[in-house]
């Protein structure tokens, strides 16, 4: 999933990678593409974890994983970093999700479960300020329930903010006419994909 997203990110983009699967994208970006990665904890020009395994504990991404700095990288405080996000300076925000609705509503910070620990981080700022919001996630929950739904039942991170969804089964665009399937994994039929999805799809 991360590799597929990485291949679709345009050259020259400023991109924020959320925690979880999105962080893997930094390892999959094409070598000939200039993509500037941003982390809300104050890194612009972030690279993947050090290849030699040498970890600098002061260089971590939002997932608290070790990262590197690419030539020309800069460090700033949280207020400046969030100003980049809120000010519309991030081209693409890639986030995980608990649920995405057919109209692009996103729920990714709280399931409402009694033992759950809500963790919004910078997600609300990212979905409000980024020019494009991409969700990368598994198509269903561990017990087979759809994560793409007609209407979110979890607290929203943002309303109508998602532009495209990448799952382990398909790539789906959120459009004014609904959810449009752009591609499916080999062997997947549209009927099977629809049965796994809680909102109407079109090809």
Secondary structure in CASP SS format (residue, H / E / C, confidence):
PFRMAT SS
TARGET T0000
AUTHOR 0000-0000-0000
METHOD secondary structure of the structure
MODEL  1
X C 1.00
X H 1.00
X H 1.00
X H 1.00
X H 1.00
X H 1.00
X H 1.00
X H 1.00
X C 1.00
X C 1.00
X C 1.00
X C 1.00
X C 1.00
X E 1.00
X E 1.00
X E 1.00
X E 1.00
X C 1.00
X C 1.00
X H 1.00
X H 1.00
X H 1.00
X H 1.00
X H 1.00
X H 1.00
X H 1.00
X H 1.00
X C 1.00
X C 1.00
X C 1.00
X C 1.00
X C 1.00
X C 1.00
X C 1.00
X C 1.00
X E 1.00
X E 1.00
X E 1.00
X E 1.00
X C 1.00
X C 1.00
X C 1.00
X E 1.00
X E 1.00
X E 1.00
X E 1.00
X E 1.00
X C 1.00
X C 1.00
X C 1.00
X C 1.00
X C 1.00
X C 1.00
X C 1.00
X C 1.00
X C 1.00
X C 1.00
X C 1.00
X C 1.00
X E 1.00
X C 1.00
X C 1.00
X C 1.00
X C 1.00
X C 1.00
X E 1.00
X C 1.00
X E 1.00
X E 1.00
X E 1.00
X E 1.00
X E 1.00
X E 1.00
X E 1.00
X E 1.00
X C 1.00
X C 1.00
X H 1.00
X H 1.00
X H 1.00
X H 1.00
X H 1.00
X H 1.00
X H 1.00
X H 1.00
X H 1.00
X C 1.00
X C 1.00
X C 1.00
X C 1.00
X C 1.00
X E 1.00
X E 1.00
X E 1.00
X E 1.00
X C 1.00
X C 1.00
X C 1.00
X E 1.00
X E 1.00
X E 1.00
X C 1.00
X C 1.00
X C 1.00
X C 1.00
X E 1.00
X E 1.00
X C 1.00
X C 1.00
X C 1.00
X C 1.00
X C 1.00
X C 1.00
X C 1.00
X C 1.00
X C 1.00
X C 1.00
X C 1.00
X C 1.00
X C 1.00
X C 1.00
X C 1.00
X H 1.00
X H 1.00
X H 1.00
X H 1.00
X H 1.00
X H 1.00
X H 1.00
X C 1.00
X C 1.00
X E 1.00
X E 1.00
X E 1.00
X E 1.00
X E 1.00
X C 1.00
X C 1.00
X C 1.00
X E 1.00
X C 1.00
X C 1.00
X C 1.00
X C 1.00
X C 1.00
X E 1.00
X C 1.00
X E 1.00
X E 1.00
X C 1.00
X C 1.00
X C 1.00
X C 1.00
X C 1.00
X C 1.00
X C 1.00
X C 1.00
X E 1.00
X C 1.00
X C 1.00
X C 1.00
X C 1.00
X C 1.00
X E 1.00
X E 1.00
X E 1.00
X C 1.00
X C 1.00
X C 1.00
X E 1.00
X E 1.00
X E 1.00
X E 1.00
X E 1.00
X E 1.00
X C 1.00
X C 1.00
X E 1.00
X E 1.00
X E 1.00
X E 1.00
X E 1.00
X E 1.00
X E 1.00
X C 1.00
X C 1.00
X C 1.00
X C 1.00
X C 1.00
X H 1.00
X H 1.00
X H 1.00
X H 1.00
X H 1.00
X H 1.00
X C 1.00
X C 1.00
X E 1.00
X C 1.00
X C 1.00
X E 1.00
X E 1.00
X C 1.00
END
